Amino acid sequence: MIDRPSDQKGLQRQSIDWALIGTYMVLILIGWLNIYASIHSAETHTILDWGNRAGKQFVWILTAFGLAGIILFLIPPTWWEGLSIPFYLFVLGLLVLVIFVSSDVKGSHSWFNLGPIRFQPAEISKISTSLLLAFVMSQQSFRMTRLKDFAMVCAIIGLPMLVIVAESETGSALVYTGFIFMLYREGLSGWWLGAIGLIIALFISTLTMGAFWACILLITVLVLCTAIMSKETWHRLLWGWGFVGVMAFIPRVWGWVCQAVSAHLNWITERAWVPRAGETQEYFWSFLLDVKPLYLLLGISFILLPLLAWHAYQKRDRFLAICLGVFLGGVLLVFSTDYIFQEVLQPHQRGRIEVLLGLKEDLAGVGYNVNQSKIAIGSGGFFGKGYLHGTQTTFGFVPEQSTDFIFCTVGEEWGFLGCLLVIGLYVFLIARIVRDAEQCRGRFTRIYGYCVAACIFMHLFINVGMTVGLMPVIGIPLPLLSYGGSSLWAFTILIFIFLALYRDEKKYF
C-alpha cells in the first residue's frame, strides 16, 4: 500500500519532538524577559527598544528561529555526517586564527569583530566536536577499549580544548570535560569518572589542607579501590587503613619529636665542651628538624612501593599495579599543584578560586560578583519580589547580569519557585534529549544526542554553580537564557541538528 502525501506529512509531524521544541522556546522566552529585567531602569522604554540588549536579543531570537527552521526542514540530515570532518577542521582553524587577529576582551582573545557583530568560534566548536565524535565513534570498526581509537577520541576533544585555553577562555574549555558522560555511555570504564573526581579532589585538598593531607586522601582512596576489587577485601582494608591511620598521626608525633630535639639542641649549644662535636651535632639536629611530615610519609610509602609491586607481579594483580601507577601520578599532581596554581592560572582565576575555597575574602574585588549574586538570589525568598521589582537587579549591583549572571535575576524576581521552574525545564530538556537518543537505532544520532545533552548540562552546572558560589566565576553563559547571539545561535544549531537527525530516523517508524 502506497502512502499518500498527506499521510507522509502526518508521519513527519509525529516524528518531530514538539515537547523538546516547546521547552526550547519557553526557555528562550524566559531568557528574553529576564534580559529585559536585568537592564530595566527609568531610562529604559520598552522590551522591543532596539537600543538596549532586550531589543537586540529579540533580533537574535528571530534569526535563531529562522536557523532552526532551515536545519529542521531544508537541510538534508544526512549532510551532517558527511560534513563533520571539514566542519571540524574549519572551526579549529577559526579557533587558532582568532588568537592572532582578535582584540583583548577582559583578558581573552576569542572574539571576531565583524562590524557591529561579535562572533565567538568557541561556541560553535562544541557543535563541530560533537559531530566529529559521533562520526568517528559510529564507525563499525570503532572500539572504545582499543588504545588507537581511544587516543583518536581524546585528540578530537583535546585539540579545540587546548586552543580555547590558549585564548584564555577557561570556562568554555571546561565544558569539554562533559563529553566524558557520552564516552561512559559508549563503553568507557567508570573508573575514568572516578579518576577525574580524584584529580579535582587532590587539587582542592592540596590548596586548602596542604600536600600531606592530600597524599593521605590519595592513599585512602586507593586502599578502598584495591580492597573493593580484591577477593581479600577485609584483609586489605584492615592493613591499608591501619597504615593510613598510623601515618595520619605523623604531624603530631613529629611535632613532639621536634620539640624534644629543639630542647636537646639548645642543651648542646650551651653545654658542648668540644666545639667541633657541638657544631656537628647541631648541624645534624637542625637538618632533622627541617624534615617535614610529608617527606616522612612519602619516604615510608616509597619503601613499601617495591614490595607492593612485587606482590602485584606474583599475584598477577593488574588492578593493584595500576593503583601504584595512579599513586605516583597523584603524588606528582600534588607537588605540581602550586606551580599550576601560581604559574598557569591567570591572576583573576587564582583570585576567584581563593575566594571560592575560602582562602581569602575579597568582597570588594574578585568576590564582588558572587557576593552580590548571592544577595540577589537570597533576597528573592520563596516567591520572589515580582517581575521588574528586583532592587539588586534594577540598580545594577551585579555586573554582567544579562549574560553570565542572568540566573540571579530569576532568583531575585521569581524566587525559589522561579529557580525551581527554570532548573526543572533544563532537566526536562536534557532528559528528553537523552530519551530520544536512546530510541535511535543509528549510533551517529545517539552519540550526537548525548554530546548535546552533555554540553547543556555542563553549561547549566557551571553557570548556576558560580552564581550561588559553588563554582569559580569563569564566564560561561546559561544556555538559551543569557544575552548574546553567538551563544543562542550555537545552542539552537546544536539542538536542532539533533532534532533533524531524530526526525529522519523516526519518521517511518
C-alpha positions as a Python dict, from the first residue, in 0.01 Angstrom:
ca = {
    (1, 'M'): (0, 0, 0),
    (2, 'I'): (140, 337, -106),
    (3, 'D'): (128, 619, 147),
    (4, 'R'): (-47, 932, 29),
    (5, 'P'): (137, 1267, 58),
    (6, 'S'): (-92, 1374, 342),
    (7, 'D'): (-2, 1054, 532),
    (8, 'Q'): (370, 1122, 486),
    (9, 'K'): (329, 1478, 621),
    (10, 'G'): (144, 1338, 920),
    (11, 'L'): (424, 1090, 988),
    (12, 'Q'): (681, 1368, 966),
    (13, 'R'): (483, 1586, 1208),
    (14, 'Q'): (463, 1297, 1456),
    (15, 'S'): (837, 1227, 1426),
    (16, 'I'): (926, 1580, 1542),
    (17, 'D'): (967, 1606, 1918),
    (18, 'W'): (740, 1904, 1977),
    (19, 'A'): (780, 1877, 2354),
    (20, 'L'): (1153, 1939, 2312),
    (21, 'I'): (1089, 2232, 2078),
    (22, 'G'): (832, 2375, 2319),
    (23, 'T'): (1079, 2357, 2611),
    (24, 'Y'): (1340, 2528, 2396),
    (25, 'M'): (1100, 2813, 2315),
    (26, 'V'): (985, 2854, 2677),
    (27, 'L'): (1347, 2885, 2794),
    (28, 'I'): (1417, 3145, 2526),
    (29, 'L'): (1108, 3343, 2631),
    (30, 'I'): (1214, 3330, 2998),
    (31, 'G'): (1561, 3442, 2899),
    (32, 'W'): (1432, 3734, 2694),
    (33, 'L'): (1208, 3856, 2978),
    (34, 'N'): (1492, 3832, 3229),
    (35, 'I'): (1738, 4009, 2998),
    (36, 'Y'): (1494, 4299, 2990),
    (37, 'A'): (1460, 4284, 3370),
    (38, 'S'): (1838, 4286, 3414),
    (39, 'I'): (1878, 4611, 3218),
    (40, 'H'): (1545, 4768, 3320),
    (41, 'S'): (1571, 5116, 3464),
    (42, 'A'): (1394, 5451, 3446),
    (43, 'E'): (1569, 5529, 3116),
    (44, 'T'): (1467, 5201, 2950),
    (45, 'H'): (1148, 5233, 2747),
    (46, 'T'): (1013, 4901, 2617),
    (47, 'I'): (1129, 4544, 2576),
    (48, 'L'): (1144, 4599, 2197),
    (49, 'D'): (1362, 4908, 2217),
    (50, 'W'): (1642, 4826, 1970),
    (51, 'G'): (1887, 5041, 2162),
    (52, 'N'): (1906, 4803, 2458),
    (53, 'R'): (2004, 4441, 2500),
    (54, 'A'): (1647, 4312, 2522),
    (55, 'G'): (1566, 4457, 2179),
    (56, 'K'): (1885, 4321, 2028),
    (57, 'Q'): (1817, 3980, 2182),
    (58, 'F'): (1474, 3978, 2015),
    (59, 'V'): (1651, 4010, 1679),
    (60, 'W'): (1881, 3721, 1773),
    (61, 'I'): (1577, 3515, 1873),
    (62, 'L'): (1407, 3573, 1537),
    (63, 'T'): (1722, 3477, 1347),
    (64, 'A'): (1763, 3171, 1571),
    (65, 'F'): (1409, 3060, 1483),
    (66, 'G'): (1498, 3104, 1116),
    (67, 'L'): (1810, 2889, 1161),
    (68, 'A'): (1604, 2626, 1340),
    (69, 'G'): (1355, 2608, 1054),
    (70, 'I'): (1630, 2580, 792),
    (71, 'I'): (1805, 2299, 981),
    (72, 'L'): (1485, 2110, 1055),
    (73, 'F'): (1308, 2138, 718),
    (74, 'L'): (1552, 2240, 443),
    (75, 'I'): (1896, 2085, 509),
    (76, 'P'): (1906, 1707, 448),
    (77, 'P'): (2001, 1542, 782),
    (78, 'T'): (2244, 1310, 605),
    (79, 'W'): (2465, 1608, 525),
    (80, 'W'): (2579, 1649, 884),
    (81, 'E'): (2760, 1318, 893),
    (82, 'G'): (2943, 1390, 568),
    (83, 'L'): (3035, 1746, 670),
    (84, 'S'): (3165, 1653, 1016),
    (85, 'I'): (3536, 1635, 921),
    (86, 'P'): (3564, 1955, 709),
    (87, 'F'): (3341, 2143, 956),
    (88, 'Y'): (3565, 2039, 1247),
    (89, 'L'): (3883, 2142, 1066),
    (90, 'F'): (3728, 2474, 960),
    (91, 'V'): (3621, 2561, 1316),
    (92, 'L'): (3958, 2451, 1454),
    (93, 'G'): (4122, 2690, 1207),
    (94, 'L'): (3895, 2971, 1330),
    (95, 'L'): (3989, 2895, 1690),
    (96, 'V'): (4358, 2932, 1607),
    (97, 'L'): (4306, 3239, 1386),
    (98, 'V'): (4107, 3432, 1646),
    (99, 'I'): (4406, 3429, 1885),
    (100, 'F'): (4611, 3636, 1641),
    (101, 'V'): (4352, 3871, 1489),
    (102, 'S'): (4118, 3945, 1780),
    (103, 'S'): (4147, 4226, 2030),
    (104, 'D'): (4177, 4172, 2403),
    (105, 'V'): (3836, 4147, 2574),
    (106, 'K'): (3880, 4118, 2952),
    (107, 'G'): (4200, 3918, 2906),
    (108, 'S'): (4052, 3687, 2642),
    (109, 'H'): (4139, 3667, 2269),
    (110, 'S'): (3834, 3475, 2148),
    (111, 'W'): (3607, 3717, 1960),
    (112, 'F'): (3591, 3811, 1593),
    (113, 'N'): (3470, 4169, 1543),
    (114, 'L'): (3258, 4175, 1226),
    (115, 'G'): (3143, 4535, 1225),
    (116, 'P'): (2861, 4570, 1478),
    (117, 'I'): (2856, 4192, 1535),
    (118, 'R'): (3093, 3997, 1757),
    (119, 'F'): (3135, 3626, 1695),
    (120, 'Q'): (3297, 3367, 1926),
    (121, 'P'): (3411, 3050, 1744),
    (122, 'A'): (3442, 2864, 2077),
    (123, 'E'): (3062, 2848, 2086),
    (124, 'I'): (3028, 2659, 1756),
    (125, 'S'): (3331, 2439, 1833),
    (126, 'K'): (3104, 2232, 2059),
    (127, 'I'): (2889, 2156, 1754),
    (128, 'S'): (3179, 2057, 1528),
    (129, 'T'): (3338, 1844, 1801),
    (130, 'S'): (3007, 1668, 1874),
    (131, 'L'): (2953, 1589, 1505),
    (132, 'L'): (3304, 1452, 1453),
    (133, 'L'): (3284, 1242, 1771),
    (134, 'A'): (2954, 1098, 1650),
    (135, 'F'): (3101, 1027, 1305),
    (136, 'V'): (3419, 858, 1431),
    (137, 'M'): (3255, 657, 1708),
    (138, 'S'): (2966, 539, 1490),
    (139, 'Q'): (3200, 351, 1255),
    (140, 'Q'): (3165, -26, 1278),
    (141, 'S'): (3538, -72, 1331),
    (142, 'F'): (3549, 164, 1631),
    (143, 'R'): (3621, 8, 1970),
    (144, 'M'): (3639, 223, 2282),
    (145, 'T'): (3867, -30, 2452),
    (146, 'R'): (4125, -12, 2171),
    (147, 'L'): (4408, 229, 2251),
    (148, 'K'): (4427, 374, 1900),
    (149, 'D'): (4055, 457, 1889),
    (150, 'F'): (4055, 596, 2242),
    (151, 'A'): (4355, 817, 2160),
    (152, 'M'): (4173, 946, 1850),
    (153, 'V'): (3870, 1043, 2060),
    (154, 'C'): (4095, 1218, 2314),
    (155, 'A'): (4261, 1412, 2031),
    (156, 'I'): (3926, 1522, 1884),
    (157, 'I'): (3821, 1656, 2225),
    (158, 'G'): (4163, 1779, 2334),
    (159, 'L'): (4269, 1987, 2031),
    (160, 'P'): (3993, 2252, 2044),
    (161, 'M'): (4003, 2240, 2423),
    (162, 'L'): (4374, 2331, 2430),
    (163, 'V'): (4331, 2609, 2174),
    (164, 'I'): (4041, 2755, 2374),
    (165, 'V'): (4259, 2750, 2687),
    (166, 'A'): (4522, 2942, 2487),
    (167, 'E'): (4251, 3202, 2418),
    (168, 'S'): (4210, 3239, 2798),
    (169, 'E'): (3856, 3102, 2777),
    (170, 'T'): (3885, 2850, 3061),
    (171, 'G'): (3509, 2826, 3111),
    (172, 'S'): (3440, 2724, 2751),
    (173, 'A'): (3723, 2470, 2766),
    (174, 'L'): (3583, 2321, 3086),
    (175, 'V'): (3260, 2234, 2902),
    (176, 'Y'): (3454, 1978, 2700),
    (177, 'T'): (3501, 1762, 3009),
    (178, 'G'): (3129, 1688, 2986),
    (179, 'F'): (3190, 1465, 2685),
    (180, 'I'): (3311, 1201, 2929),
    (181, 'F'): (2944, 1125, 3009),
    (182, 'M'): (2887, 1038, 2644),
    (183, 'L'): (3203, 827, 2642),
    (184, 'Y'): (3081, 646, 2952),
    (185, 'R'): (2754, 565, 2773),
    (186, 'E'): (2951, 428, 2480),
    (187, 'G'): (3164, 191, 2687),
    (188, 'L'): (3427, 396, 2869),
    (189, 'S'): (3510, 249, 3209),
    (190, 'G'): (3352, 424, 3506),
    (191, 'W'): (3696, 437, 3665),
    (192, 'W'): (3775, 732, 3437),
    (193, 'L'): (3497, 930, 3602),
    (194, 'G'): (3646, 840, 3938),
    (195, 'A'): (3992, 945, 3817),
    (196, 'I'): (3866, 1291, 3719),
    (197, 'G'): (3696, 1326, 4056),
    (198, 'L'): (4018, 1224, 4232),
    (199, 'I'): (4222, 1480, 4035),
    (200, 'I'): (3981, 1757, 4135),
    (201, 'A'): (3980, 1641, 4499),
    (202, 'L'): (4361, 1630, 4513),
    (203, 'F'): (4392, 1977, 4361),
    (204, 'I'): (4142, 2129, 4606),
    (205, 'S'): (4274, 1944, 4912),
    (206, 'T'): (4633, 2046, 4831),
    (207, 'L'): (4530, 2412, 4817),
    (208, 'T'): (4310, 2402, 5127),
    (209, 'M'): (4470, 2142, 5360),
    (210, 'G'): (4824, 2104, 5228),
    (211, 'A'): (5022, 1840, 5041),
    (212, 'F'): (5047, 1599, 5339),
    (213, 'W'): (4671, 1557, 5379),
    (214, 'A'): (4623, 1544, 5002),
    (215, 'C'): (4858, 1243, 4996),
    (216, 'I'): (4668, 1086, 5288),
    (217, 'L'): (4346, 1130, 5086),
    (218, 'L'): (4512, 973, 4781),
    (219, 'I'): (4630, 667, 4978),
    (220, 'T'): (4289, 628, 5147),
    (221, 'V'): (4102, 627, 4814),
    (222, 'L'): (4346, 381, 4654),
    (223, 'V'): (4326, 146, 4953),
    (224, 'L'): (3946, 147, 4923),
    (225, 'C'): (3957, 83, 4547),
    (226, 'T'): (4205, -205, 4570),
    (227, 'A'): (4004, -360, 4853),
    (228, 'I'): (3679, -344, 4656),
    (229, 'M'): (3840, -505, 4351),
    (230, 'S'): (4014, -779, 4550),
    (231, 'K'): (3887, -1106, 4694),
    (232, 'E'): (4071, -1014, 5016),
    (233, 'T'): (3855, -707, 5079),
    (234, 'W'): (3858, -701, 5459),
    (235, 'H'): (4222, -803, 5480),
    (236, 'R'): (4331, -516, 5257),
    (237, 'L'): (4103, -269, 5432),
    (238, 'L'): (4245, -368, 5769),
    (239, 'W'): (4609, -332, 5665),
    (240, 'G'): (4557, -38, 5432),
    (241, 'W'): (4352, 182, 5659),
    (242, 'G'): (4568, 77, 5953),
    (243, 'F'): (4864, 220, 5764),
    (244, 'V'): (4667, 537, 5682),
    (245, 'G'): (4565, 573, 6047),
    (246, 'V'): (4924, 546, 6168),
    (247, 'M'): (5050, 787, 5900),
    (248, 'A'): (4781, 1041, 5990),
    (249, 'F'): (4946, 1084, 6332),
    (250, 'I'): (5285, 1171, 6180),
    (251, 'P'): (5241, 1550, 6208),
    (252, 'R'): (5151, 1533, 6577),
    (253, 'V'): (5418, 1278, 6669),
    (254, 'W'): (5676, 1465, 6464),
    (255, 'G'): (5578, 1783, 6643),
    (256, 'W'): (5658, 1619, 6978),
    (257, 'V'): (5987, 1490, 6838),
    (258, 'C'): (6079, 1836, 6709),
    (259, 'Q'): (6006, 1991, 7050),
    (260, 'A'): (6229, 1737, 7219),
    (261, 'V'): (6502, 1786, 6958),
    (262, 'S'): (6481, 2163, 6993),
    (263, 'A'): (6529, 2132, 7370),
    (264, 'H'): (6823, 1895, 7316),
    (265, 'L'): (6971, 2129, 7054),
    (266, 'N'): (6961, 2416, 7297),
    (267, 'W'): (7137, 2200, 7556),
    (268, 'I'): (7409, 2108, 7303),
    (269, 'T'): (7461, 2471, 7208),
    (270, 'E'): (7503, 2573, 7571),
    (271, 'R'): (7692, 2273, 7712),
    (272, 'A'): (7908, 2131, 7435),
    (273, 'W'): (8270, 2147, 7563),
    (274, 'V'): (8416, 2028, 7232),
    (275, 'P'): (8333, 2297, 6971),
    (276, 'R'): (8356, 2070, 6664),
    (277, 'A'): (8139, 1798, 6819),
    (278, 'G'): (7884, 2058, 6918),
    (279, 'E'): (7875, 2205, 6564),
    (280, 'T'): (7837, 1859, 6408),
    (281, 'Q'): (7553, 1757, 6635),
    (282, 'E'): (7390, 2097, 6593),
    (283, 'Y'): (7401, 2060, 6212),
    (284, 'F'): (7256, 1708, 6233),
    (285, 'W'): (6967, 1806, 6459),
    (286, 'S'): (6895, 2120, 6256),
    (287, 'F'): (6876, 1908, 5941),
    (288, 'L'): (6641, 1665, 6118),
    (289, 'L'): (6410, 1950, 6222),
    (290, 'D'): (6382, 2059, 5858),
    (291, 'V'): (6237, 1722, 5755),
    (292, 'K'): (5864, 1770, 5703),
    (293, 'P'): (5595, 1510, 5784),
    (294, 'L'): (5516, 1494, 5411),
    (295, 'Y'): (5863, 1364, 5333),
    (296, 'L'): (5837, 1103, 5608),
    (297, 'L'): (5505, 985, 5466),
    (298, 'L'): (5643, 965, 5112),
    (299, 'G'): (5965, 802, 5231),
    (300, 'I'): (5776, 522, 5406),
    (301, 'S'): (5537, 489, 5110),
    (302, 'F'): (5820, 460, 4857),
    (303, 'I'): (5989, 194, 5073),
    (304, 'L'): (5667, -11, 5059),
    (305, 'L'): (5613, 57, 4687),
    (306, 'P'): (5857, -208, 4552),
    (307, 'L'): (5712, -466, 4793),
    (308, 'L'): (5360, -395, 4669),
    (309, 'A'): (5478, -402, 4307),
    (310, 'W'): (5637, -744, 4365),
    (311, 'H'): (5316, -866, 4529),
    (312, 'A'): (5113, -742, 4230),
    (313, 'Y'): (5350, -924, 3994),
    (314, 'Q'): (5331, -1251, 4186),
    (315, 'K'): (4953, -1244, 4221),
    (316, 'R'): (4903, -1116, 3865),
    (317, 'D'): (4704, -835, 4022),
    (318, 'R'): (4680, -588, 3737),
    (319, 'F'): (4448, -351, 3923),
    (320, 'L'): (4694, -317, 4213),
    (321, 'A'): (4970, -235, 3964),
    (322, 'I'): (4750, 33, 3807),
    (323, 'C'): (4678, 180, 4152),
    (324, 'L'): (5051, 202, 4223),
    (325, 'G'): (5091, 397, 3899),
    (326, 'V'): (4800, 621, 3999),
    (327, 'F'): (4974, 681, 4332),
    (328, 'L'): (5287, 803, 4157),
    (329, 'G'): (5081, 1024, 3926),
    (330, 'G'): (4882, 1158, 4220),
    (331, 'V'): (5198, 1249, 4412),
    (332, 'L'): (5327, 1426, 4102),
    (333, 'L'): (4999, 1620, 4077),
    (334, 'V'): (5017, 1719, 4444),
    (335, 'F'): (5368, 1858, 4400),
    (336, 'S'): (5263, 2031, 4073),
    (337, 'T'): (4954, 2198, 4219),
    (338, 'D'): (5138, 2503, 4348),
    (339, 'Y'): (5310, 2556, 4012),
    (340, 'I'): (4983, 2515, 3820),
    (341, 'F'): (4803, 2750, 4056),
    (342, 'Q'): (5073, 3019, 4057),
    (343, 'E'): (5213, 2999, 3704),
    (344, 'V'): (4946, 2851, 3474),
    (345, 'L'): (4630, 3017, 3604),
    (346, 'Q'): (4573, 3386, 3544),
    (347, 'P'): (4571, 3623, 3846),
    (348, 'H'): (4193, 3677, 3823),
    (349, 'Q'): (4139, 3299, 3805),
    (350, 'R'): (4357, 3245, 4113),
    (351, 'G'): (4165, 3512, 4299),
    (352, 'R'): (3827, 3357, 4216),
    (353, 'I'): (3940, 3011, 4326),
    (354, 'E'): (4083, 3150, 4651),
    (355, 'V'): (3753, 3327, 4727),
    (356, 'L'): (3553, 3014, 4638),
    (357, 'L'): (3766, 2789, 4863),
    (358, 'G'): (3763, 3040, 5146),
    (359, 'L'): (4138, 3101, 5128),
    (360, 'K'): (4073, 3473, 5127),
    (361, 'E'): (3780, 3714, 5141),
    (362, 'D'): (3759, 3992, 4884),
    (363, 'L'): (3401, 4118, 4873),
    (364, 'A'): (3506, 4441, 4701),
    (365, 'G'): (3731, 4272, 4443),
    (366, 'V'): (3716, 3930, 4278),
    (367, 'G'): (3445, 3814, 4519),
    (368, 'Y'): (3216, 4108, 4446),
    (369, 'N'): (3014, 3948, 4164),
    (370, 'V'): (2942, 3627, 4354),
    (371, 'N'): (2859, 3810, 4678),
    (372, 'Q'): (2611, 4041, 4502),
    (373, 'S'): (2465, 3746, 4311),
    (374, 'K'): (2404, 3553, 4634),
    (375, 'I'): (2247, 3861, 4791),
    (376, 'A'): (2014, 3897, 4490),
    (377, 'I'): (1911, 3530, 4491),
    (378, 'G'): (1871, 3519, 4868),
    (379, 'S'): (1661, 3836, 4877),
    (380, 'G'): (1409, 3681, 4639),
    (381, 'G'): (1283, 3442, 4905),
    (382, 'F'): (1031, 3175, 4812),
    (383, 'F'): (805, 3368, 4572),
    (384, 'G'): (1039, 3647, 4457),
    (385, 'K'): (999, 4024, 4462),
    (386, 'G'): (796, 4031, 4142),
    (387, 'Y'): (887, 4094, 3779),
    (388, 'L'): (1080, 4422, 3734),
    (389, 'H'): (1080, 4480, 4112),
    (390, 'G'): (1422, 4341, 4199),
    (391, 'T'): (1632, 4606, 4374),
    (392, 'Q'): (1969, 4437, 4315),
    (393, 'T'): (1870, 4393, 3951),
    (394, 'T'): (1718, 4736, 3889),
    (395, 'F'): (2007, 4928, 4039),
    (396, 'G'): (2274, 4720, 3866),
    (397, 'F'): (2458, 4582, 4169),
    (398, 'V'): (2551, 4260, 3986),
    (399, 'P'): (2791, 4306, 3690),
    (400, 'E'): (2725, 4105, 3373),
    (401, 'Q'): (2374, 4031, 3495),
    (402, 'S'): (2225, 3988, 3150),
    (403, 'T'): (2495, 3739, 3044),
    (404, 'D'): (2686, 3525, 3292),
    (405, 'F'): (2471, 3613, 3597),
    (406, 'I'): (2125, 3600, 3439),
    (407, 'F'): (2021, 3330, 3687),
    (408, 'C'): (2039, 3572, 3983),
    (409, 'T'): (1773, 3784, 3809),
    (410, 'V'): (1546, 3479, 3811),
    (411, 'G'): (1626, 3420, 4178),
    (412, 'E'): (1554, 3774, 4292),
    (413, 'E'): (1238, 3845, 4093),
    (414, 'W'): (1092, 3495, 4064),
    (415, 'G'): (1220, 3349, 4391),
    (416, 'F'): (1285, 2987, 4478),
    (417, 'L'): (984, 2873, 4276),
    (418, 'G'): (1114, 3051, 3967),
    (419, 'C'): (1461, 2896, 4007),
    (420, 'L'): (1298, 2555, 4052),
    (421, 'L'): (1092, 2608, 3736),
    (422, 'V'): (1393, 2710, 3525),
    (423, 'I'): (1612, 2424, 3650),
    (424, 'G'): (1319, 2184, 3601),
    (425, 'L'): (1286, 2296, 3238),
    (426, 'Y'): (1656, 2230, 3182),
    (427, 'V'): (1631, 1889, 3345),
    (428, 'F'): (1335, 1805, 3120),
    (429, 'L'): (1525, 1932, 2813),
    (430, 'I'): (1831, 1718, 2892),
    (431, 'A'): (1625, 1413, 2987),
    (432, 'R'): (1419, 1444, 2669),
    (433, 'I'): (1731, 1459, 2453),
    (434, 'V'): (1873, 1152, 2628),
    (435, 'R'): (1542, 967, 2589),
    (436, 'D'): (1522, 1049, 2219),
    (437, 'A'): (1886, 949, 2172),
    (438, 'E'): (1822, 610, 2332),
    (439, 'Q'): (1530, 549, 2096),
    (440, 'C'): (1751, 594, 1790),
    (441, 'R'): (1887, 283, 1622),
    (442, 'G'): (2171, 466, 1448),
    (443, 'R'): (2482, 518, 1659),
    (444, 'F'): (2558, 854, 1496),
    (445, 'T'): (2233, 1014, 1618),
    (446, 'R'): (2257, 854, 1962),
    (447, 'I'): (2616, 967, 2021),
    (448, 'Y'): (2545, 1316, 1892),
    (449, 'G'): (2237, 1339, 2118),
    (450, 'Y'): (2445, 1250, 2424),
    (451, 'C'): (2701, 1514, 2323),
    (452, 'V'): (2423, 1776, 2307),
    (453, 'A'): (2291, 1673, 2648),
    (454, 'A'): (2642, 1683, 2797),
    (455, 'C'): (2712, 2034, 2665),
    (456, 'I'): (2385, 2173, 2801),
    (457, 'F'): (2438, 2001, 3137),
    (458, 'M'): (2790, 2138, 3179),
    (459, 'H'): (2679, 2493, 3097),
    (460, 'L'): (2389, 2464, 3342),
    (461, 'F'): (2602, 2311, 3618),
    (462, 'I'): (2887, 2562, 3589),
    (463, 'N'): (2673, 2874, 3540),
    (464, 'V'): (2426, 2807, 3822),
    (465, 'G'): (2712, 2685, 4042),
    (466, 'M'): (2906, 3009, 4003),
    (467, 'T'): (2602, 3232, 4064),
    (468, 'V'): (2537, 3062, 4400),
    (469, 'G'): (2904, 3048, 4498),
    (470, 'L'): (2969, 2677, 4444),
    (471, 'M'): (3191, 2720, 4139),
    (472, 'P'): (3455, 2980, 4050),
    (473, 'V'): (3346, 3265, 3822),
    (474, 'I'): (3473, 3160, 3480),
    (475, 'G'): (3244, 3349, 3243),
    (476, 'I'): (3010, 3098, 3082),
    (477, 'P'): (2654, 3168, 2958),
    (478, 'L'): (2336, 2996, 3070),
    (479, 'P'): (2200, 2815, 2760),
    (480, 'L'): (1914, 2996, 2583),
    (481, 'L'): (1873, 3244, 2873),
    (482, 'S'): (2187, 3458, 2866),
    (483, 'Y'): (2218, 3755, 2633),
    (484, 'G'): (2426, 3700, 2322),
    (485, 'G'): (2383, 3597, 1961),
    (486, 'S'): (2677, 3356, 1943),
    (487, 'S'): (2554, 3152, 2238),
    (488, 'L'): (2189, 3149, 2125),
    (489, 'W'): (2276, 3051, 1770),
    (490, 'A'): (2519, 2782, 1885),
    (491, 'F'): (2269, 2612, 2116),
    (492, 'T'): (1992, 2645, 1857),
    (493, 'I'): (2206, 2476, 1592),
    (494, 'L'): (2324, 2214, 1842),
    (495, 'I'): (1970, 2120, 1945),
    (496, 'F'): (1802, 2138, 1604),
    (497, 'I'): (2065, 1927, 1429),
    (498, 'F'): (1972, 1657, 1678),
    (499, 'L'): (1601, 1713, 1617),
    (500, 'A'): (1658, 1683, 1242),
    (501, 'L'): (1856, 1361, 1284),
    (502, 'Y'): (1594, 1223, 1523),
    (503, 'R'): (1309, 1310, 1282),
    (504, 'D'): (1492, 1144, 993),
    (505, 'E'): (1522, 823, 1195),
    (506, 'K'): (1170, 816, 1337),
    (507, 'K'): (951, 937, 1052),
    (508, 'Y'): (889, 587, 915),
    (509, 'F'): (875, 401, 1246),
}
